[in-house]
Amino acid sequence: MTHAIEVGKPDWLPLENAIPPEYCEDYMFMGKAGDIALYKHRLTRRYLNIDAVTGKFYRYANGEYVEIDRRQALDSVYGHDQ
């Protein structure tokens, strides 16, 4: 799945539904690629990509968004996938 990134009004709901509220302040809204909301972690600079409609998680690889599970997404953001 590929989409151009659109920057607009921040949509925090997908992030708030995915992680505990106290961790949301560590993220910046970067835009959307289709229905996928893109959030960058302030310290690790890694992305958490969440479908705003379904709540599914995605990794950007080889020019497209590939679905991954929640654990993989969070491990990637926090550097536990190394």
Secondary structure per residue as TSV (DSSP state, phi and psi in degrees):
chain	resnum	aa	ss	phi	psi
A	1	M	-	360.0	123.7
A	2	T	-	-123.9	145.2
A	3	H	-	-153.7	149.1
A	4	A	-	-74.3	146.2
A	5	I	E	-82.0	129.2
A	6	E	E	-113.7	128.9
A	7	V	-	-100.2	132.1
A	8	G	-	-159.2	-153.4
A	9	K	S	-62.9	130.1
A	10	P	-	-59.0	137.6
A	11	D	-	-115.4	100.4
A	12	W	-	-90.0	-14.6
A	13	L	H	-58.0	-46.1
A	14	P	H	-58.5	-39.9
A	15	L	H	-68.1	-44.2
A	16	E	H	-62.8	-29.9
A	17	N	H	-79.6	-17.9
A	18	A	H	-97.4	-29.3
A	19	I	S	-134.4	162.5
A	20	P	-	-60.4	143.6
A	21	P	H	-55.0	-34.9
A	22	E	H	-67.0	-15.2
A	23	Y	H	-94.8	-14.0
A	24	C	H	-61.6	-32.7
A	25	E	T	-65.5	-13.1
A	26	D	T	-84.7	2.6
A	27	Y	E	-117.6	151.6
A	28	M	E	-115.4	136.6
A	29	F	E	-79.0	126.7
A	30	M	E	-107.5	-14.7
A	31	G	E	138.2	-166.3
A	32	K	E	-132.9	147.3
A	33	A	E	-119.9	96.1
A	34	G	T	67.1	-125.7
A	35	D	T	-89.4	-1.6
A	36	I	E	-87.3	117.7
A	37	A	E	-84.9	134.9
A	38	L	E	-109.3	122.5
A	39	Y	E	-123.8	133.8
A	40	K	E	-109.2	131.6
A	41	H	E	-73.9	134.0
A	42	R	T	-64.6	-33.3
A	43	L	T	-93.3	-48.2
A	44	T	T	-81.6	-19.7
A	45	R	-	64.7	18.6
A	46	R	-	-98.2	155.8
A	47	Y	E	-97.0	144.8
A	48	L	E	-116.5	113.4
A	49	N	E	-109.2	118.8
A	50	I	E	-128.5	128.9
A	51	D	E	-68.2	121.1
A	52	A	T	-68.2	-20.9
A	53	V	T	-92.2	-48.1
A	54	T	T	-97.7	-21.3
A	55	G	-	81.5	5.4
A	56	K	-	-74.7	156.4
A	57	F	E	-106.3	148.9
A	58	Y	E	-136.8	151.0
A	59	R	E	-115.7	140.3
A	60	Y	E	-90.6	118.2
A	61	A	E	-145.6	132.4
A	62	N	T	53.4	40.8
A	63	G	T	81.4	10.2
A	64	E	E	-147.3	163.2
A	65	Y	E	-94.0	123.8
A	66	V	E	-115.0	130.5
A	67	E	E	-66.9	136.2
A	68	I	E	-134.2	168.1
A	69	D	-	-86.1	168.2
A	70	R	H	-56.7	-45.3
A	71	R	H	-60.7	-45.4
A	72	Q	H	-60.3	-42.1
A	73	A	H	-63.2	-47.8
A	74	L	H	-69.5	-38.0
A	75	D	H	-60.9	-39.8
A	76	S	H	-65.0	-46.0
A	77	V	H	-62.4	-41.5
A	78	Y	T	-92.6	6.6
A	79	G	T	78.1	18.4
A	80	H	T	-88.0	3.0
A	81	D	T	-95.6	2.8
A	82	Q	-	-80.9	360.0
